[in-house]
Amino acid sequence: MAKAVCVNGYKRRGGAGPEAGGRQAARKRRKVDGGGPEEKSSRLSAALFGEDCEISHDQLYELLKYAALGKCHSATQPSWCHIYHQSHLAGVVVIVLHEMSQLHFYKFYLQFKHLRKVFRHRFTLTPSANFLASLYGEGANPKPQNTAQGLTSSSSECMPKSSDLQSDPIIRKYGEKKRGLTSYTLTLEEQKKNYYPIKGSPGCKGYIYTECDQQRTDSSPLFGLDCEMCLTAKGNEVTRVSLVDAQGQCLLNELVKPESTVVNYRTRFSGITKKMLLPVKTRLSDIQTRLKKMLPRDAVLVGHSLNADLQALEMIHPSVIDTSLLFARNEGRRFKLKFLAKAVLGKDIQCEQKLGHDPAEDARAALELAQFFIEQGPAKVAELNLEMLLTTEKLAEASQNKDALQLQGCRVQEQLNELPYLSKPCFLDCLRVTGQNPLLLGRQELGSSGLCQSNLSTSNKQILQRALEDVPLSTFSIIEFSLGPEYMASHLAGLCEKVRSKLTDMLTIYAGPFEESFCLKSVKKEFGRCGPIRSLRVVTETYQPYVCIQYEVLEAAQLAVESLNGAEVAGSCIKVQRPVTAAMLDCDVLIKELELDVENEGVIYVAGLKKSLTETDLQEEFSQLKDLETLFLPKDRQSGKHRNCCFLKFQKSQSAVDALEVINSWTMKGSTLRSRNALASGHLWRWIWQMKYSNEKQGGNMLYEKMEQLCDSEQDLRKKVKKLDHRIKKLYRSLQNNTLCVVLFPGVNSMHGSQSGLGLMGIKDDGGRSAW
């Protein structure tokens, strides 16, 4: 998810002079006076429900870039959400809560009264050791030298500082230490995410499995694979295949006759012509058979965007290294193979004088790139500073043709003179190069040189005051607040344990008393209708037996308390209640506030489902419910099996109320279904599972000491959080309508532990609430 900022309520364009300012003033007068056409409202939509609620920094960057720059600057709509009428955004404001995580938001949920009532769109954010560095870039190198031959940089200029290395996407992904090749093979989840053919996947019916099932080791053999495709009536079909071994020897270099008629040979890229394919008899099935025989049982395939090759080959292979992902970049982008071969290996491939690409050459280049990465390690690769090399290469090309390339009416050379040259492409520089002036307020601010400068003595009150004055004058603003270092990382372990303990109590109910000879199976069946049970045990310390039940979801525990308290179960009239502890005294208040949370508007929880039902079955079963938008069927995070509950999201809140009445009427007629308003339907469901069942272990004495320290300061901390929420409310209310606002709890990733971040976002409307 991602966002942007404003000038007098309207987006200021780069390079705008007095004339543009006059137009903006006129537009503002028309708005105030009620004259002229009414401004369109920007709108944000995002499918952040159930499992689809975790967003990476690259995806966040993707949103911010589009919100701030728009299509006119070659930015594209983010892949996970959609901004309607981006050009009408008044601005983008990003509020960062330093060293705070999703843990802090829910620990102090009641204190964050404004945040939880305003922003409906929420997402889990992967934690970062230095979140802001990934956004604005940290440290600076001298500008490139402009020589007669073009733009060059000395080796010392190319060498990033140690602080830059920590924020390099390669280091963030792999760390600095060398690893064996198995550390760089794609996981099953990564293969799914990047559209690799997967065994058993519906879309891979009829695909050939290589049967290379032997466990991989760091000594497993590497093979480079590349294919060239032509466009046929069927789609992309393989017309040439190359396979090379670890020594670079070509084992296979074969032309392939496509099954369907060729529509476009794509000779410029594939090198394939009609004449070349005329005598060819080899078919795809022949290649599949040969590859299957040639590959050892523990083979690791290497390629650049290898998913496309395997899809075209209609083959499935379990262990792959994809060099387009191995050499990681920010923003979800990928280096081209040609650039990597030149920058890393010093080799020129895919030369323009050649007719198309040579698949054997490409396969060998990808293989050697993987070997280089494995042998040298991530730190050495990061030191190559590939982003700077790529930027220098592009700027050199631009400088040679600067008469043809103009940006916002300014010549390329003028842009180069004004652009601070950072060690890696910087989001703020993307704004500056289009004439926008980003604002950064907080612990680090932008100095006159354009670099970030620390200002640790700045208070939240001072930051707010400056933000109220300066945000309207900037096109993009980042405002950073902090509770102070004394409250953050060092207390993480104790805070985490407190939240985990409270979650356990909220998921737990006690039921009884029962007769001595009661049927435990009947009790489990009855309470199981409320939702998935994590554990069940009989309490024998009491005069009559009770049962302690711990559920997996908050809704199940609440449903049990609401529907079974006072009911007859297993022959006894029982009482159902949660544990009574000091931390649970505000449980009813917390449950009520979660129910009223804007994220849960229009969402209901349904339990008592048959585990054999699929999402398709459930969609059919609930098809008569009006305005049903999305169905989320939770899975066990370890086994992957469906649970006996689901969440239904409706387009309108009233439709959710009506649906509850319909399902309850079914229950009255004998249905096993039970339902209520949702409490934790989105990212919270996933986070609760992670918090409750994580295997993190803390040293007993150390954890006790940290919890004691936390108890001493917790009252003061609550006051600070409440005041922080009030300051954010004040800043938010000052924003122009149509402003995209993103509030980020960046997450924590330090020696004290790791906690996921949280993002809240929306576009402010006339009612003072984010539009959705």
Order of alpha helices (4+ residues) and beta strands (2+ residues): alpha-beta-beta-alpha-beta-beta-alpha-alpha-beta-alpha-beta-beta-alpha-alpha-alpha-alpha-beta-beta-beta-beta-beta-alpha-alpha-alpha-beta-alpha-beta-beta-alpha-alpha-alpha-alpha-alpha-beta-beta-alpha-alpha-beta-beta-beta-alpha-beta-alpha-beta-alpha-beta-beta-alpha-beta-beta-beta-alpha-beta-alpha-beta-beta-alpha-beta-alpha-alpha-beta-beta-beta-beta-beta
